Amino acid sequence: MTRKLFNLAAAGLLAIALPVLAAGPAESQRYVVERGDTLWDIAAAFFDNPWQWPEVWYANPAIKDPNLIYPGDVLTLTWQAGKPTVSYKPRRAIAAKGDTPDTPALSSVDPMLLPYLQQDILVEKARLVALPRVLGSTDGRQYLSVHDTLYVDASLSVKDWQVFRVEKTFLRPAPSEASAEPTAMVSLKHVADGRIRARSEGRSVMTLTRVVQEVRPNDVLLPLPENTHPRFWPQAAQTDATLLGHLYGSEYVANGQLVVLDKGANDGVTAGQMFTVTEAGANVLNGPGEYRYQNASDSAAQPMTALPDVTVGQTMVVRAYPWVSLAVITQARQPIKAGMHAVPPSPQLAYAR
């Protein structure tokens, strides 16, 4: 496999699963893992439909942990009674010697996604009032950069922090109960990292150690998370959702950008779930010989025919909150915007040869 199928920088590749086995009668397929592969890539090369690949990996006792496959390992796909079996031969017997490979194990998903897992986030709007904020610098500069020293409006015992800019508020409509209120979430854009150098009189002195954007007064702080990446894999979503909009408020969204969905962990949404993004089809009014498209001035009581929704792209959840989710656009056939629907991928055969 010389090019990656799942690559956010190339539009449309995620939706294309190469029919490597569909075209030939071979009963087995051998593949040597290369640096830069992901488990999704390999599954897409083996099957027309890679959605079921977690079942293939985990159903085979020869693969105790598919996340511990390394470049140089040899994977062999065989078919038994119409079902696939994947086995592998490690490049070297690392388990017996307790050595660690000189190359990292494969990731389930493209490494380009990993920054999204620890940086740009959503928080409950009510939580903002409790977060420490940047006061500014003693020389009164409006914008601060790396190595600059600034003051924070709280005495902080934790040493390492991330600095975020408050961007946009998203509302998930309330349930039907009269007493319920909409869920309000606020997007935070990661702009810098810093370390606390001193504390006194309810304030802290911070030095900026890394800057993505200039830091401003009123930016908020959250503790620097541990450098761990949760493991998840692309899988088909199980529920419908609606796009609430771009994470930072842009009207249109393109490949590799982040959107907020109005469904979360309490709705069964988890990181890795894939949605097909659709736009509502046009509405056609009247009867034969008098068909025309509906416009804003038309009465809702007029006879109307709704045309099918149109597929405009795909998105994958990278973080699920209780009532909303953060997802990255992996394919966009046209600009994507708030109000579009996100639905489970169309049902396909479990395996194709």
ABEGO torsion letter per residue (X at the ends): XABBABBAABBGAAABBBBAAAABABABBBBBBBBGBBAAAAAAAABABAAAAAAAAAABAABABAAABBBGBBBBBBBBGGBBBBBBBBABBAAAAGBBBABBBBBABBAAAAAAAABBBBBBAAAAAABBBBAEBAAGBABBBBGBBBBBABBBABABBBBBBBABBBBBBBBABAABBBBBBBBBBBABBBBBABBBGGBBBBBBABBABBBBBGBBBBBBBBBBBBBBBBBBBABBBBBAEBAAGBABBBBGBBBBBABBAAAGBBBGBBBBBBBBBBBBBEBBGABBBBBAABBAABBBBBBBBBBAEBBBBABBBAABBBBBBABBABBBBBGBBBBBBBBBBABBX
